[in-house]
Amino acid sequence: MAESRAAVRYAKAILDLAQVNNNADKVLSDMNSVLLSVKESKELRNFLENPVVKGQTKHNALTEIFSSSQNETKGLFQLLLENKRFEILPAIAKQFQALYNEANNIENAIVTTAVPLTGELETKVLSKIKEFSTKNVTISNVVDESIIGGFILRIGDKQYNASVANKLQQLKREFTNN
């Protein structure tokens, strides 16, 4: 719990600094890169979490890996070195994304489909999203063949299930109740 509170504090500070410098979009790109790198590389994740590895070594590695990152991001690496908190870097990046989206009225919608999202289905989903949210919405597609067809839309704590599997389940319940 304390780790997530610390991550929120760091993320707020970096976002505030980036907004003052009119650089929030580029820092968001850095944070996306950090999250993706840590997610895809178990070695990097273990390296950051390893208490035996010296902080300066972690700082040097991050500065090298993310050499094209913004000054605010490099400043975050320096701050994490001074406070010996490199293990919370992924949590900071995730919190930064959430705070950035909130500040810019952006909401993420997760669309689960049986096959990758097509243009036609994306249009249907976007029309359904307008019923749920007045915010700018970004779509993330998750493929799950078990829903057979249609889609499941999740925005925040709301869900709209237009999957074939759900409709079949409803029919099954109707027939068993009669």
N, C-alpha and C positions, 0 to 999 in steps of 0.2 A: 504494500500500500504506500509506504513512504517513497519507494522507488518511482511509482507513478506520479505522486505529487511533485517530486523533484523534476521528473521529466516534463510535467506541465509547466513548471516554473521556468525551466531552461527554454522550452519551446516558446512561451510567451515573450520572454526576453529577446530571443532571436527574431521572432516575428515583429516585435515592436521596432527593433533596430533596423530590420530589413524594410519595414514600411517607411520609416523616417528617411532611409536612403533610397526610396523608390526602387527597391530591388527584391521585393517579396516573391515575384514570379520566378526569378532566377534561383533564389534560395530554396523555393519549393522544388525546383528541378533537382537541386543538390540533395535535398532530403529524400526525394523519390529514388535517386541514385543510391543513396546510403541504404535505404530500406531494401531495395532490390538486391544490392550487393550482399548484404548480411543474410537475406533470405536464401539466396542462391549459393552462398559459400559457407559451408559448415566450418571450414578452417578459419575464416574471418570472424565468425560468431564466437568460436572457441578462443581465438586470439584475444578478442576484446574482453571476454569474461575471465580469462586466465589471470589470477592474482599474482602469479610468479613473474610474469612478463612486466618489465619496468614501464612506467607511464610514458617516459620519453621515447621508448621504442615504439609504443602504440601510437603516440603522437606523430613520430616520424613516418610510420607506415601509413597512417591515415592521410597525412599531408601528401605523401607520394601517390597513394591510390587515387585520391580525389584532388589531384594537382590543379585541375581546371575549375575547382569550386570557387565560390564567391568569398570575399573577405569575411562576411558574417559567419559563414560556415567554418572557415579556417579559425576564426575567433572562438567559435564554439569548441573546436578541437583543443585550442589553447586553454580554455576555461575548464574543460574536462580533465586536462593534464594537471592543472593547478589544484583541482578539487578531487582528483583520483576517482573519477566517475565514468570512465569509458564504457563500462558495462551497460549503462542506460542509454547509450547513443541510439540504438534502434527505437526505444520507447520515445525518445525525444523527437526523432524523425516522424514517427507515427502521430504524436501529439501535435507537431507542427502542421502536418497535413490537415488534421481535424480543425485546428484553430484557423488556418488559412481559409479552409472551405467555409467555416462559419462566418468569418470576417467578410468574405466575398459572396455570401448568399448562395453557396454551391452545396448541393446535396448529391450523394452518390446513390444510384439505384443499381441493385443487383438483379439481373435478368437471367433466370435459369431456363435453358431451352434444351430440347433433345438433340438438336444439331446446332452448329454455329449460327449466330444471328445473321439473317439476310436483310437486305434493304427494306423489303416489304414488311417483314415482321418488326423491324426496328421502328418503322413508321407507326404501326399499330401500338407498339409499346409506348412510344412517345406521346401518342394521343391519350393513352390510359394514364400516363404520368401526369398529364395536365389536370386530371381529376384529383390526384393525390397531393400535388405540391405546386406552390407558386414560385418556388426557387428555381435557379438554373440547375439542371440535373445532368450529371455525367453517368453514362451507362457502362457497367461492367458485366460481361457475359460469362456465365458459368454453364458448361455443357454437362447435362445429366440425362443419359439415354433412358433412365427408368421413368421419366415423366411422359414418355411415348411421343407426345406432340404438344403444341401450344407453348405456353410460357408461364413462369411464376415470377412475379414482380415484387421485389422487396425494397421499400424506401423507408429508412429509419425503422420505426416499430410497426409500420403498416405493411400488409402483404395482400396481393391480389393473385389468386391461383386460377389461371385459365388453362391448366394442363389437361391433357386427355386422361391421364391417370387419375386425376382428381374427379373428373366427370364420370369415369367408370366406377370409381369408389362411391360416388353419390347415387348412381343407379343401383349398385349392389345393395346399398343401405335401404333404398326405397323398396326394392323387391323383397328383402328380408323382413321388412316391417309390415308388409301387407299379407 
